[in-house]
Amino acid sequence: MIEVRNLTKTYGAQRAVDDVSFTCEPGTVTGFLGPNGAGKSTTMRMICGLTPPTSGRATVGGVPYQRLGSPGRHVGVLLDASAQHAGRTGREVLALAAMTMGLDTARVPERLARVGLTGAAPKRRVRAYSLGMRQRLGLAYAMIGDPAVLILDEPANGLDPEGIHWMRGLLRDFADRGGTVLLSSHLLREVEVIADRLVVIGSGRILTQGDKKDLLGAAGTLVRTTDPAALAALLQRMGITGTPSVDGSVLVPSDPQTIGQAAAAAGVVLLELRPAGAGGLEEMFLRLTAGSDFEGAAR
Amino acid sequence: MTTTTALATAPPAGLPAGAVAPVPLTRLTLVELRKLADTRAGMWLLIVIGVATAATSAIVLGWAEASGQTFGALYGFGLLPSSVLLPVLGILSVTSEWSQRTALATFTLVPARGRVLAAKVSAGVLIAIGSAAATAVWAAAANLLAIALGGDGTWTMDSSLIWQSLLLQVIFVLMGVGFGALLLNTPLAIVIFFALPTVWTILGETISGLRDVAAWLDINVTSQALGQPDMASGEWARLGVSTALWVLLPLLLGTVRVLRREVS
């Protein structure tokens, strides 16, 4: 169980993460979606106590990460597969993790085999590993303490299609056995299949979150008007929060008929009024994150 | 540590006790010791130290006067390579966490960064003592050879020299760890570690006004007393002051820096 409450991180005048809150429940996979530089990694580093938040808090298993004496036994973390010593062998990397957690290093070969690092790979130095192999090693590293929670930043990066398929199976199985998974991606397709819940972030802010089914089903209605201010006022009176997009249209979580009638009654001129579509999630993701690209990447 | 003990008595539901209790410092120290030798750079550094130490004995046996072929001479000269190169291992143990970005993995497994640094300091002390012990064993073997080859082969050595030589090793390794923690950059830390005290020595010798200060603050000068038996109290005081400046201060500031620095 991961709980994030009002996490905020500012670098100078820039808000890399702005009032982010979400919860990851046991037995679920939460997809943390957003373009590069949206604040995903900063949020994850704050959850893991590597970056001090400006305000807000995060807990894992009900406890701030830093208060876990040996977190590896409860939460497996893979934030950057490339952040391993190039001069160490894959086997040594896992052996050090096992030793630190007070576990028998005898489990290392089997754990390496489980992520597909067999043959000569365990004895080779990480320098010689491809990014895909480093991701596999990173997954083995995160899981060696038999944790109940997994926090993975872009774990599919560098994996081939077969590898991505394998990883999905691994994480699905982990969650089905009661585990909690938080994984980030900048590609919707990567997490669409496996995630139960989605948290979409852009420019440091949560744009939307909820069950994948709800988000898929209720992608909402696309509204375009000549008078955005009047539409905003109308939506506010209706108690609906619309999501403006850079192209001037607004994604409204309601059905076209309700919006159309209300707009007619209020005299708001509509240029476009249509359901956001069945491929709604992807469209929503693109719409929500359009324009927010790289804004937070300066860090 | 009160928070940890409070947690240990009442772990939140679903948290295994193994995750709540802090990692014992002994275990962390073993991990850090292993990390000194399990990379290519660390392993080669240790091999070079070993070969160079062996070479010092060969030099004494091959070229020194027969009267100079004693255990004390073999041991004293044998410590030279490790006293120069072990600090580099101390530097690497901290800086490689940042240059190789392993700090990310290290501090996610052990969020208490101070404990990791403490373990690195302990590992540095242990490797300094270990290398001195290994040098003593090697020097003893070389001394037996000296006796067989007609050298002096005297075994006696002032006991104060044993402790003082150990202290010398430890001081320089910890100075390396301190510089590593302060600078968190491998090439910079190595260059500054070797250059700065030397520059200070040169300045102290050339600028007359600095001479009195240098006698207290130049660790190259004050540590020379450790090579002579039975140091005087004044020499200890000078060593203490210069050690505070070159070892304790970098360690302290470096710890603050490591604790505060954002890991990414």
Interface residues (C-beta under 8 A of the other chain):
Chain A: M1 S41 R45 C48 G49 L50 T51 P52 G61 G62 V63 Y65 Q66 R67 L68 G69 S70 P71 G72 R73 H74 V75 V77 L79 D80 S82 A83 Q84 H85 A86 G87 R88 E92 L96 A97 M99 T100 M101 G102 R125 Y141 A148
Chain B: T3 T4 L7 P12 A13 G14 L15 P16 G18 A19 V20 A21 P22 V23 P24 R27 L28 L30 V31 R34 K35 D38 T39 R40 A41 G42 S96 Q100 R101 T102 A103 L104 A105 F107 T108 L109 V110 P111 A112 E262 V263 S264
